[in-house]
């Protein structure tokens, strides 16, 4: 399998010394962003499109703050990590899908921003994530499958010769079946009818509805060992599932770990 990903792999990440990509203070501490040395992208390197699907319900403060603290230096740290793995970055665009629960939340059940081209538009990226707040959601499950569908339907760069299209989804909850909360005026148009239809969009077998580039696509799921995430991790190709503890806001995840996993998947 391209990029070393197995069909439906389930994995746990453990940081190694060689995966550390920052210099100076830890990057998830105040002041860490300024300690990262300038890293230049390389002509002919991988064009990386990255979509971050982030659960922003009330329990998710920890991972939201982690993303906020790492926003300014994200591109430099990813470029450094990929260079260490001899996979130079030629360009990076990033998009964010912040989701809650279409059934429970009348205000901002989803917010979508980007693609931003980094580092040129890092200010816009940082302003967007700085505005994210952990709130709402009611009881689990949440609308994670709608967020994943929005990510799959992104306007991916299909022109670069060496390209990677990466979705990283973060949640500490299970997900509603697709269509729950459809009565919300903010429910997105064109959503797949069910999980099988969403799998077809990802590229199940030779599905005619596939929208992802088979050689470029990668899905990284940081979520509890519950369905639908367990099923997706066990059956979708080019997918890695990192099981997390439900209800904890992914408080054990650090940005360097996320970047190391992304770099390793490309």
C-alpha positions as CSV (number, residue, x, y, z in Angstrom):
1,X,0.0,0.0,0.0
2,X,1.3,3.5,-0.9
3,X,2.9,5.4,2.0
4,X,3.2,2.2,4.1
5,X,-0.5,2.3,5.2
6,X,-2.3,-1.0,5.4
7,X,-5.9,-1.5,4.5
8,X,-7.8,-0.6,7.6
9,X,-4.8,-0.3,9.9
10,X,-5.2,0.3,13.6
11,X,-2.2,1.7,15.3
12,X,-0.9,3.5,18.4
13,X,1.8,6.2,18.1
14,X,4.7,6.4,20.4
15,X,7.1,9.3,20.0
16,X,10.7,8.4,19.3
17,X,13.6,10.7,19.6
18,X,13.9,11.0,15.8
19,X,10.3,12.2,15.6
20,X,10.9,15.3,17.6
21,X,10.7,18.2,15.1
22,X,11.1,21.3,17.3
23,X,14.0,23.1,18.8
24,X,14.0,24.9,22.1
25,X,10.9,24.9,24.4
26,X,8.2,22.3,23.8
27,X,5.9,23.5,21.1
28,X,2.7,23.1,23.0
29,X,3.9,25.5,25.6
30,X,3.6,29.3,25.4
31,X,6.5,30.8,23.5
32,X,7.3,27.6,21.6
33,X,6.2,28.9,18.2
34,X,9.0,31.5,18.2
35,X,11.6,28.8,18.8
36,X,11.1,27.0,15.5
37,X,13.8,27.6,12.9
38,X,12.8,28.7,9.4
39,X,12.2,25.7,7.1
40,X,11.9,26.3,3.4
41,X,9.8,24.2,1.1
42,X,11.6,22.5,-1.7
43,X,10.8,22.5,-5.4
44,X,9.7,19.1,-6.6
45,X,8.6,18.1,-3.1
46,X,5.2,16.8,-2.0
47,X,2.2,19.1,-2.4
48,X,0.3,18.4,0.8
49,X,-3.4,19.3,1.3
50,X,-4.4,18.8,4.9
51,X,-8.0,19.0,6.3
52,X,-8.3,19.0,10.1
53,X,-11.8,17.8,11.2
54,X,-12.0,19.0,14.8
55,X,-14.8,18.2,17.3
56,X,-15.4,21.5,19.1
57,X,-18.0,20.3,21.6
58,X,-17.7,21.1,25.3
59,X,-15.3,18.3,26.2
60,X,-12.7,19.1,23.5
61,X,-10.9,22.1,25.1
62,X,-7.6,20.3,25.3
63,X,-7.1,19.4,21.6
64,X,-8.5,22.8,20.5
65,X,-6.0,24.6,22.6
66,X,-3.2,22.3,21.2
67,X,-4.1,23.3,17.7
68,X,-4.3,27.0,18.6
69,X,-0.9,26.9,20.2
70,X,0.7,25.1,17.2
71,X,-1.0,27.1,14.4
72,X,1.7,29.7,13.8
73,X,4.5,27.1,13.4
74,X,2.6,24.2,11.9
75,X,4.0,24.4,8.4
76,X,7.6,24.7,9.6
77,X,7.3,21.7,11.9
78,X,5.6,19.5,9.3
79,X,8.3,20.4,6.7
80,X,11.0,19.6,9.2
81,X,9.4,16.2,10.2
82,X,9.0,15.3,6.5
83,X,12.5,16.3,5.7
84,X,13.8,14.0,8.5
85,X,11.8,11.2,6.8
86,X,13.3,12.2,3.4
87,X,9.9,13.3,2.1
88,X,10.4,17.0,1.3
89,X,7.4,19.3,1.2
90,X,6.9,21.4,-1.9
91,X,3.8,23.2,-0.7
92,X,1.2,23.0,2.0
93,X,-2.5,24.0,2.1
94,X,-4.7,23.5,5.2
95,X,-8.4,23.5,5.8
96,X,-10.4,23.2,9.0
97,X,-13.8,21.6,9.5
98,X,-15.0,22.4,13.1
99,X,-18.1,20.4,14.1
100,X,-20.5,19.8,16.9
101,X,-24.0,18.2,16.7
102,X,-26.6,19.2,14.1
103,X,-29.3,17.7,16.3
104,X,-28.3,19.4,19.5
105,X,-26.7,22.7,18.5
106,X,-28.7,25.5,16.9
107,X,-25.6,27.8,16.8
108,X,-22.6,26.9,14.8
109,X,-23.0,23.2,14.5
110,X,-20.3,23.4,11.8
111,X,-17.7,25.9,10.7
112,X,-15.5,25.5,7.7
113,X,-12.4,27.5,6.7
114,X,-9.6,27.4,4.1
115,X,-7.9,26.1,2.1
116,X,-5.1,28.4,3.3
117,X,-1.7,28.3,1.7
118,X,1.0,28.2,4.3
119,X,3.1,30.1,5.2
120,X,1.7,32.9,3.1
121,X,-1.8,32.7,4.7
122,X,-0.8,31.5,8.2
123,X,-2.4,34.6,9.7
124,X,-5.8,33.7,8.3
125,X,-5.3,30.1,9.5
126,X,-4.4,31.3,13.0
127,X,-7.3,33.7,13.2
128,X,-9.8,31.0,12.3
129,X,-8.5,28.5,14.9
130,X,-8.2,31.2,17.5
131,X,-11.9,31.7,17.2
132,X,-12.8,28.1,17.9
133,X,-14.4,27.5,21.3
134,X,-15.3,24.2,23.0
135,X,-19.1,24.4,23.6
136,X,-22.4,22.5,23.0
137,X,-22.8,19.0,21.7
138,X,-25.2,17.8,24.3
139,X,-24.6,14.1,25.0
140,X,-22.6,12.0,22.5
141,X,-22.7,11.1,19.7
142,X,-21.7,14.0,17.5
143,X,-21.9,14.9,13.8
144,X,-18.5,13.5,12.9
145,X,-19.5,11.7,9.8
146,X,-20.9,14.9,8.2
147,X,-17.6,16.6,9.0
148,X,-15.7,13.7,7.3
149,X,-18.0,14.0,4.3
150,X,-17.3,17.8,4.1
151,X,-13.6,17.0,4.2
152,X,-13.8,14.3,1.5
153,X,-15.6,16.8,-0.7
154,X,-12.7,19.4,-0.4
155,X,-11.3,21.2,-3.4
156,X,-8.1,19.1,-3.5
157,X,-5.0,20.0,-5.6
158,X,-5.0,17.5,-8.4
159,X,-2.4,19.1,-10.6
160,X,0.9,18.5,-8.6
161,X,2.8,15.4,-9.7
162,X,3.7,14.5,-6.2
163,X,0.6,15.1,-4.0
164,X,-0.9,14.0,-0.8
165,X,-4.5,14.6,0.4
166,X,-4.7,14.1,4.1
167,X,-7.7,14.2,6.4
168,X,-7.0,14.2,10.2
169,X,-10.1,13.8,12.4
170,X,-10.1,14.5,16.1
171,X,-13.0,13.5,18.4
172,X,-13.6,11.9,21.8
173,X,-17.1,10.7,20.9
174,X,-18.9,8.3,18.6
175,X,-20.8,9.7,15.7
176,X,-24.5,9.9,14.7
177,X,-25.6,8.0,11.6
178,X,-25.5,10.3,8.6
179,X,-28.7,12.4,8.4
180,X,-29.4,12.9,12.1
181,X,-30.1,16.6,12.5
182,X,-31.0,17.0,8.8
183,X,-33.8,19.3,9.9
184,X,-31.2,22.0,10.9
185,X,-31.1,24.9,8.5
186,X,-27.3,24.7,8.7
187,X,-27.2,21.0,7.6
188,X,-25.0,20.8,4.5
189,X,-26.5,20.0,1.2
190,X,-25.4,16.9,-0.7
191,X,-24.5,14.7,2.2
192,X,-24.3,10.9,1.5
193,X,-27.3,8.9,2.7
194,X,-25.4,6.5,4.9
195,X,-22.0,5.2,5.9
196,X,-21.7,2.9,2.9
197,X,-22.4,5.9,0.6
198,X,-19.7,7.8,2.4
199,X,-17.3,4.9,2.0
200,X,-18.0,5.0,-1.7
201,X,-17.0,8.6,-1.8
202,X,-13.8,7.7,-0.1
203,X,-13.2,5.1,-2.7
204,X,-14.4,1.7,-1.8
205,X,-13.3,-0.8,-4.4
206,X,-14.1,0.6,-7.8
207,X,-17.0,2.8,-6.6
208,X,-18.3,5.1,-9.3
209,X,-19.0,7.8,-6.6
210,X,-15.4,8.0,-5.5
211,X,-14.1,11.5,-5.3
212,X,-10.7,11.0,-3.6
213,X,-7.4,10.4,-5.5
214,X,-6.6,6.8,-4.8
215,X,-2.9,7.3,-4.7
216,X,-2.9,10.5,-2.7
217,X,-5.5,10.0,-0.1
218,X,-4.8,9.4,3.6
219,X,-7.2,9.3,6.6
220,X,-6.0,9.6,10.2
221,X,-8.7,9.1,12.8
222,X,-8.0,10.1,16.4
223,X,-11.1,8.8,18.1
224,X,-12.4,6.3,20.6
225,X,-12.5,2.6,19.8
226,X,-16.2,2.8,19.0
227,X,-18.2,2.6,15.8
228,X,-18.3,4.2,13.3
229,X,-14.6,4.9,13.9
230,X,-13.6,1.3,14.7
231,X,-15.4,0.1,11.5
232,X,-13.8,2.8,9.4
233,X,-10.4,2.0,10.8
234,X,-10.9,-1.7,10.1
235,X,-12.2,-1.5,6.5
236,X,-11.4,1.8,4.7
237,X,-8.1,1.7,2.7
238,X,-5.3,4.2,3.4
239,X,-6.7,4.8,6.9
240,X,-5.1,4.8,10.3
241,X,-7.1,4.8,13.5
242,X,-5.4,5.9,16.8
243,X,-7.9,4.8,19.5
244,X,-8.4,7.4,22.3
245,X,-10.2,7.4,25.6
246,X,-13.8,8.6,25.2
247,X,-14.8,11.9,26.9
248,X,-11.3,13.1,27.7
249,X,-11.0,15.8,25.0
250,X,-7.9,13.9,23.6
251,X,-5.9,15.5,26.4
252,X,-3.0,13.0,25.9
253,X,-2.3,14.2,22.3
254,X,0.5,16.7,21.6
255,X,1.0,18.6,18.4
256,X,4.4,17.0,17.7
257,X,2.8,13.5,17.9
258,X,0.1,14.6,15.3
259,X,2.7,16.1,13.0
260,X,4.9,13.0,13.3
261,X,1.9,10.8,12.3
262,X,1.0,13.0,9.4
263,X,4.6,13.0,8.1
264,X,4.8,9.3,8.5
265,X,1.6,8.8,6.5
266,X,2.6,10.8,3.4
